[in-house]
């Protein structure tokens, strides 16, 4: 499964950074978009909108206000689901996603991976 980490950080103290490592360790393909370009565990962190296909899951590490610029982009990727990590909950995006047949899950990616429920 291919996961887009939206709000990725090159700072090893950030949860999104840890999530990239854990996703890779669990055998998931990872694409990362953040506010700054860089690299995490050999995965490039891109800025802006990346042309990518076959995204199964988008895991969000941006607060609702910072997500607004990505609404159309997120919906255009047609993921199977969006995970709203703590602090990323967004009823507006969730409603739009649901109308487009996308599952919404308010959860922590790290917890889902640790319990084998990702």
ZIVEN-V622612 format. One record per residue. N is the residue number from 1. RES is the residue in three letters. PSI is psi in whole degrees, 0 to 359 (NA if undefined). NEAR is the number of other ideal C-beta (glycine too) atoms within 8 Angstrom. D_LAST is the distance of its C-alpha to the last C-alpha in Angstrom with 2 decimals. Layout:
# ZIVEN-V622612
n | res | psi | near | d_last
N | RES | PSI | NEAR | D_LAST
N | RES | PSI | NEAR | D_LAST
This chain:
# ZIVEN-V622612
n | res | psi | near | d_last
1 | UNK | 141 | 6 | 10.23
2 | UNK | 129 | 12 | 11.93
3 | UNK | 134 | 14 | 10.73
4 | UNK | 120 | 15 | 13.59
5 | UNK | 107 | 15 | 13.81
6 | UNK | 115 | 13 | 16.61
7 | UNK | 25 | 13 | 18.65
8 | UNK | 145 | 14 | 18.17
9 | UNK | 144 | 13 | 20.72
10 | UNK | 356 | 11 | 22.62
11 | UNK | 116 | 6 | 23.34
12 | UNK | 347 | 6 | 21.66
13 | UNK | 351 | 4 | 21.87
14 | UNK | 144 | 9 | 19.60
15 | UNK | 324 | 8 | 15.99
16 | UNK | 325 | 12 | 15.23
17 | UNK | 313 | 14 | 16.98
18 | UNK | 322 | 10 | 15.00
19 | UNK | 320 | 15 | 11.67
20 | UNK | 313 | 15 | 13.26
21 | UNK | 315 | 10 | 14.25
22 | UNK | 321 | 12 | 11.01
23 | UNK | 314 | 14 | 9.26
24 | UNK | 317 | 11 | 12.48
25 | UNK | 333 | 6 | 12.59
26 | UNK | 4 | 8 | 9.46
27 | UNK | 14 | 4 | 11.36
28 | UNK | 145 | 10 | 10.08
29 | UNK | 135 | 6 | 13.09
30 | UNK | 136 | 12 | 13.64
31 | UNK | 139 | 13 | 16.31
32 | UNK | 135 | 13 | 17.55
33 | UNK | 132 | 14 | 20.01
34 | UNK | 184 | 14 | 21.81
35 | UNK | 338 | 5 | 25.22
36 | UNK | 143 | 8 | 26.64
37 | UNK | 154 | 7 | 26.52
38 | UNK | 210 | 8 | 25.70
39 | UNK | 141 | 8 | 23.38
40 | UNK | 119 | 13 | 20.43
41 | UNK | 37 | 7 | 19.88
42 | UNK | 359 | 4 | 21.83
43 | UNK | 124 | 11 | 19.92
44 | UNK | 138 | 7 | 22.42
45 | UNK | 117 | 15 | 21.86
46 | UNK | 155 | 10 | 23.73
47 | UNK | 149 | 8 | 25.63
48 | UNK | 213 | 5 | 26.02
49 | UNK | 124 | 6 | 24.78
50 | UNK | 132 | 7 | 23.57
51 | UNK | 106 | 4 | 24.20
52 | UNK | 147 | 9 | 20.99
53 | UNK | 165 | 4 | 19.93
54 | UNK | 43 | 5 | 17.06
55 | UNK | 122 | 13 | 14.40
56 | UNK | 314 | 9 | 11.32
57 | UNK | 138 | 13 | 9.72
58 | UNK | 122 | 13 | 11.91
59 | UNK | 121 | 13 | 10.90
60 | UNK | 131 | 13 | 14.22
61 | UNK | 36 | 14 | 16.22
62 | UNK | 144 | 10 | 19.50
63 | UNK | 167 | 7 | 21.38
64 | UNK | 319 | 11 | 22.44
65 | UNK | 319 | 5 | 25.79
66 | UNK | 341 | 8 | 24.53
67 | UNK | 335 | 15 | 22.19
68 | UNK | 317 | 7 | 25.28
69 | UNK | 344 | 5 | 26.42
70 | UNK | 357 | 10 | 23.15
71 | UNK | 302 | 10 | 23.07
72 | UNK | 322 | 6 | 24.77
73 | UNK | 311 | 8 | 22.98
74 | UNK | 312 | 14 | 19.48
75 | UNK | 326 | 11 | 20.75
76 | UNK | 336 | 6 | 22.52
77 | UNK | 343 | 10 | 19.41
78 | UNK | 55 | 7 | 18.30
79 | UNK | 163 | 12 | 14.52
80 | UNK | 323 | 6 | 12.63
81 | UNK | 161 | 11 | 11.04
82 | UNK | 130 | 16 | 11.73
83 | UNK | 124 | 13 | 9.99
84 | UNK | 99 | 12 | 13.04
85 | UNK | 163 | 13 | 12.79
86 | UNK | 128 | 5 | 15.73
87 | UNK | 352 | 5 | 18.92
88 | UNK | 7 | 13 | 17.59
89 | UNK | 139 | 8 | 17.98
90 | UNK | 96 | 10 | 20.18
91 | UNK | 330 | 6 | 21.63
92 | UNK | 309 | 7 | 23.67
93 | UNK | 321 | 12 | 20.93
94 | UNK | 319 | 11 | 18.82
95 | UNK | 315 | 8 | 21.95
96 | UNK | 319 | 10 | 22.62
97 | UNK | 315 | 13 | 19.15
98 | UNK | 319 | 9 | 19.41
99 | UNK | 338 | 6 | 22.87
100 | UNK | 15 | 8 | 21.52
101 | UNK | 21 | 4 | 19.07
102 | UNK | 131 | 12 | 15.93
103 | UNK | 144 | 7 | 13.35
104 | UNK | 135 | 10 | 13.22
105 | UNK | 117 | 8 | 10.80
106 | UNK | 107 | 6 | 12.41
107 | UNK | 175 | 9 | 10.02
108 | UNK | 122 | 7 | 9.67
109 | UNK | 318 | 13 | 7.21
110 | UNK | 320 | 10 | 8.80
111 | UNK | 315 | 8 | 8.48
112 | UNK | 317 | 11 | 4.82
113 | UNK | 320 | 12 | 5.13
114 | UNK | 333 | 7 | 8.38
115 | UNK | 5 | 6 | 7.89
116 | UNK | 26 | 5 | 5.81
117 | UNK | 20 | 4 | 3.81
118 | UNK | NA | 8 | 0.00
